[in-house]
Amino acid sequence: MDLPIYLDYQATTPVDPRVLEAMLPYFTERFGNAASRSHAFGWAGEEAVDRARKQVASLIGASPKEIVFTSGSTEAINLALKGVGEMYASKGKHIVTSQVEHKAVLDTCKHLEKQGFEVTYLEPSPTGRVSVETVAAALREDTCIVALIWANNEIGTLNPIREIGELCHERNALLFTDATQAVGKVPVDVERDGVDLLCLSAHKLYGPKGIGCLYVRRRNPRVRLVAQMDGGGHERGMRSGTLNVPGIVGIGEACALCERELDADSEHARALRDRFEGRIFAELDHVHLNGDREHRLPNCSNVSFAYVEGESLIMGVNDVAVSSGSACTSASLEPSHVLRACGVGDDLAHSSIRFGFGRFTTEEEVDHATQEVIAAVRRLRELSPLYEMVQEGVDPGAIDWSGSH
Ligand SMILES: *Cc1c(COP(=O)(O)O)cnc(C)c1O
């Protein structure tokens, strides 16, 4: 067993060796520019891109012409929201999103607010779900787009996207979903689920970093958007720039593997996660599961260990690579905006850790990591006067900390 054990699959995943193998020739002998129409080098690149486009489309039930390759989900999110916002501004400048989106969505919405758009940030349930009813209540005549995350990257909660898609179509609003954590983990079908725009990213599904895509619906309705990158008119004019052929081959192969192995991957991760949670909840008291027990990604477990500081716990488990939630915000000491929106108090939010299990995680690794976590929590709690008081039956909420008796 190699140490440390990687349990941060929501932050990124290793490239599957089969994906790497498919990519390698496109760095060397097949290096052609996919836009070079005048020779065999270019044709080989174009052929590879066409194949990859089919593989990506197939995984999400789209047609290949609906796939626009980008540098990842962040860029796809910017293109979707700014591109649709600009194109449909005359219809209306109202956007519906939620408080539990990824920073890429929240920050893009903040940008659009400065451009005169009005944004409604829906409050989720305590388990992090956005209900169809709250979306219905927020929709207006001038709503141009609804942007909701499919599977939350911090707590794994799944939104009822199919129901929301139906509602949006009835009410004539476009639905964009950030499916970066969902694709490859749960079945996604843009037709069945009524999604108009969707982003995904290769490095979250065993492909390389720096490549992703935006799905843009072409029929019922045909979605139009304003390009955010001007240049050679690549990707049907929606995203100029020489195509990253090795990366595109990589995302294609990664998607093809996910399509074949989705059920097996999910079952594998779910079994490991349940094994982990079973022991954690049996052996430790005062632990809380964040997110939705029922509607949740199979590979994610976000747990608050009361009376333990999350950062201390992360430092305390040397053999385990985990994070407190979003890799993008872990540099700041702010508690997670997702947990806060779910109504988790700052104390518990500061004691939460996200565990992510994946294709290459083994039972042996999970058992070792579980043991380390349990030992570290016990060790840290021994140093906590608060935990000691609770053990003695004192209600910490009733303590007067002011010192004025
Ligand atoms: C990782 C992630 C992103 C950002 O994707 P990049 O491809 O790294 O830009 C956006 N949304 C969610 C839910 C993510 O997990």
PDBQT file of the ligand as one rigid body, heavy atoms in Angstrom, charges set to zero:
ROOT
HETATM    1  C1  LIG A 501     -13.945  20.887 -10.115  1.00  0.00    +0.000 C 
HETATM    2  C2  LIG A 501     -15.253  21.559 -10.280  1.00  0.00    +0.000 A 
HETATM    3  C3  LIG A 501     -15.390  22.688 -11.094  1.00  0.00    +0.000 A 
HETATM    4  C4  LIG A 501     -14.213  23.321 -11.797  1.00  0.00    +0.000 C 
HETATM    5  O1  LIG A 501     -13.771  22.494 -12.822  1.00  0.00    +0.000 OA
HETATM    6  P1  LIG A 501     -12.362  22.790 -13.567  1.00  0.00    +0.000 P 
HETATM    7  O2  LIG A 501     -12.423  21.894 -14.750  1.00  0.00    +0.000 OA
HETATM    8  O3  LIG A 501     -11.326  22.384 -12.586  1.00  0.00    +0.000 OA
HETATM    9  O4  LIG A 501     -12.341  24.216 -13.926  1.00  0.00    +0.000 OA
HETATM   10  C5  LIG A 501     -16.633  23.246 -11.225  1.00  0.00    +0.000 A 
HETATM   11  N1  LIG A 501     -17.708  22.717 -10.604  1.00  0.00    +0.000 NA
HETATM   12  C6  LIG A 501     -17.628  21.629  -9.822  1.00  0.00    +0.000 A 
HETATM   13  C7  LIG A 501     -18.846  21.087  -9.174  1.00  0.00    +0.000 C 
HETATM   14  C8  LIG A 501     -16.387  21.026  -9.628  1.00  0.00    +0.000 A 
HETATM   15  O5  LIG A 501     -16.314  19.951  -8.846  1.00  0.00    +0.000 OA
ENDROOT
TORSDOF 0
